[in-house]
Amino acid sequence: MSVAETDLTETEQGELLEEPHRREPRLPQEEDRAPAPSGESEDIPVPPGAPRALLRSLLGPHKARVVLAMLMITVQQAALQVGPLLVSYAIDRGIPALRAHDWGPLVAVTAGYLGCAAVATLLQRSFIRLSGVINQAILLEMRRRIFRHAQALSLDFHERYTSGRIISRATSDVDTVRELLNEGLQELLSVILSVLYIAVLLVVMDWRLGLASLASVVPIYVFTRGYRRRSQIVYRRSRTAVAQVIVRFTETMNGIRPVQAFRREAANEEAFSVSNGEYTDANAQGLLSMAQFVASSRATANIWITGVVVWGAVLVTQGSLELGVLAAFVLYLRRLFDPVDQVAMFLNSYQSASAALEKIAGLLAHEPSVPEPGEPVALPAKPEDAIPGRAVDFDGVAFSYRTGKQVLPRFDLRIPAGQSVAVVGATGAGKSTLAKLLARFYDPTEGRVTLDGVDLRELATPELRRGVVMVTQESFLFSGTVAENIAIGRPEATREEVEEAARAIGAYDFIAALPEGFDTDVRKRGGRISAGQRQLVAFARALLADPAVLILDEATSSLDVPGEQAVQRAMATVLAGRTAVIIAHRLSTVEIADRVLVMDQGHVVEDGTPADLIGGTGRFARLHAAWRDSLV
């Protein structure tokens, strides 16, 4: 065993075997990320009053249209409820008039009936069109808000809640609200107005039968209240369950390669079946509750109608009630009780939509943990001949995740303008957290991070993103051309500037060799090109952005030897004069840095130039010696 190997810990020796084909050790990789959610059932909390506030804000711009729609449906229902009155008049006045060969009353009744029907039809058509415009505008704005807010939420939110939950809010929940707006509200308004009109007409036509008929409202109200209470619980479960189904599906499809590679299909299907079963059970309970409500309400309605008809028949035989009035009563009672099914369907849709609106409101009410400054401060202007980099200071900074786990104890660190710093360390040492604080994906628990003396919390996000750019290991590419993906770094850049950035990073040749060159569509997640090529495109994107501070978080991990050497040559030129923080997992990457920080459990245990640390006896010197021996 060599001297270098005897000085290494078991963990460090194991790292030497991680990539034997490279003959180069990688520094221990880090996973110092926010803790995973404590449970898959965890959902976004809903502040009290948030659903009502959301609904008011959505309806606010459409107040005039809403008032006009209400007026239309009010008049439409009034015209619709005239029919039984005309039938009563025809029986009691029109038919007797025929005996005297007087057709006037029947003609008037017929004309009035047809006129009311025409008015009701026209107003209903106009109401449906107007309410459709309002509904679509509300749904459009709701989707826009969800998408905009989800992008604005901080990184810790997306690390706690899976993307499937957000997808559920923007698709399944919005679609549930759509069903209520498009179908349920018209039915509800029609039922409420018809009940009010009919109640007044029944009492006016005959107060005895009218009050007896309206007494049926009491048991139906009791049934409705009980159903509403049960269905509210059921549909809250249903919206949570459908979100979990989408989460399972999304996670499986996003990780389809490891799923197939490690034969996880059966286990994933079992987990999906559990979530799917919970969703099915919740829906079944909702349908069972609705069936019980409809059955009890129909039974009550039929018993009441029978009783009123019998009593009315007795009154007719006694001469205290006209036959036409009794006929109108029967028609109105049928209209009064027939909507019971519609009320059940509406309550069904309402409870589901109410639960969905709660979920949406909870998402939109969630405040970013990294908020925009109330009064943004601009970075100080730099002289034209000054270097592009800016000084970075960690002043009394400490950081803990929401669980209370401290990742970075209180520390101070200064990186002068134009200096490139490589940060190395074992898993969980705090390297990536340090980079995320500098990129302001998180705010420190204590202290402040400054750029040329300006606290990052005082900078507007656009100015911060122009000044600080981060290239991560994932090298995410969007669907679109290579040129479009590079231009994300600076959308206003010309085609020549895009190509020059690719040339500087060493990506021009492979891009030019693609079927359509810079106009080649890389497709979903950049799947049309290799992982190393995606990383080079990500580098070109960052370089085009021309930041003052560049953060490279394991950014060369996907590159092969020629690709990494090309990037390192480009970096030597590109990083000149810029401030750079390089989270290094390969010792070859460290060589381009002016300074090296070795971290251990959140502490900086070694700090110096690569040459000074290599000449010492610390951890970095041992790793470098092992790397050098592995190249022999």
Buried (B, 14 or more C-beta within 10 A) or exposed (E): EEEBBEBBEEEBBEBBEEEEEBEBBBBBBBEBBBEEBEEEEEBBEBEEEBBEBBBEEBEEEBEEBBEBBBEBBBBBBBBBBBBBBBBBBBBBBBEEBEEEEEEEBBEBBBEBBEEBBEBBEEBBEBBBEBBEEBBEBBBEBBBEBBEEBBEBBBBBBBBBBBBBBBBBBBBBBBEBBBEBBBBBBBBBBBBBBBBEBBBEBBBEBBEEBBEBBBEBBEBBEEBBEBBBEBBBBBBBBBBBBBBBBBBBBBBBEBBEEEBEEEEBEEEBEEBBEEBBEBBBBBBEBBEEBBEBBBEBBBEBBEEBBEBBBEBBEEBBEEEEBBBBBBBBBBBBBEBBBEBBBBBBBBBBBBBBBBBBBBBBBBBBBBEBBBEEBEEBEEBEEBEEEEBBBBBBBBBEBBBBBEEEEBBBBBBEBEBBBBBBBBBBBBEBBBBBBBBBBBBBBBBBBEBBBBBBEBBBBBBBBEBBBBBBBBBBBBBEBEBBBBBBBBBBBBEEBEEEBBBBBBBBBBBBEBBBEBEEBBBBBBEEBBEBBBBBBBBBBBBBBBBBBBBBBBBBBBBBBBBEEEBBBBBBEBBEEBBEBBBBBBBBBBBBBBBBBBBBBBBBBBEBBBBBEBEBBBEBEEBBBBBBBBBEBBEE
